[in-house]
Amino acid sequence: MMTTDNDPVSRLAEEKRRSRKLLTLVGTTFFAAAVMTYVGYRISDAMGPMVDSEGNEVGGRFRLMDASDGTMTDMTFRGRWMLMMFGAVHSVGDSSTKMLTRLSQALHILDPDGHRIAPVFISLDPQRDLSEQLRRYASQFPAKIIAGTGAPATLEAVTKEFHATIEKRPDPDWGYSYMTSPQIVIMNPDGRFAGMIPSTASPEEIQAKLRPLLARQ
């Protein structure tokens, strides 16, 4: 029997073929993303946490994955004041976004060109905060936020070194979210611990803490 494009049987068969192609494309995309995440984890695990206090009371050496699928270490930021923060794109009470917004307002006054201060935001949610998500998230803030993450074992070691915690909580909208670290750790241009700022500090309070430190440089 001859069929035409207007034939219901032909249309149904064509719709099924399109559905199979779409499912294949979606499946391939998710598989590729999973593979990239797995590869990133394996690379991070193979490198090891590489955490060393270097004699610091808080903070020290680290090696993590940055938002460009490369690696970053504490040495990447030598010569600049480093502000080390831990949170997630999906954070409890959207606290990470609020923290980075206030920090951006302070840095607009203190370091508008981004030459003296390196604000480093480390996601505690590597399963969801992949490189593309972190790039988009960091780009929404006026300050030049440097975003990264790591394999779970690496994150556990680094957060301990910087006296932060990894706390995951149920979330009605996102399924789960993470607590933002209560403190922003300040490391001087030589990689030495220089103090902390509450993550809930106002832009004025952040400026008051950082301005005397910058004056010493």
Secondary structure, DSSP 4 states (H G I P E B T S, - for coil): ----TTSHHHHHHHHHHHHHHHHHHHHHHHHHHHHHHHHHHHHHHHH----B-TT-SS--B-EEEETTSSEEEGGGGTTSEEEEEEE-SSBGGGHHHHHHHHHHHHHHHH-TTSSSEEEEEEES-TTT--HHHHHHHHHTSSS--EEEE--HHHHHHHHHHTT----EEEETTTEEEEPPPSEEEEE-TTS-EEEEEETT--HHHHHHHHHHHHHH-
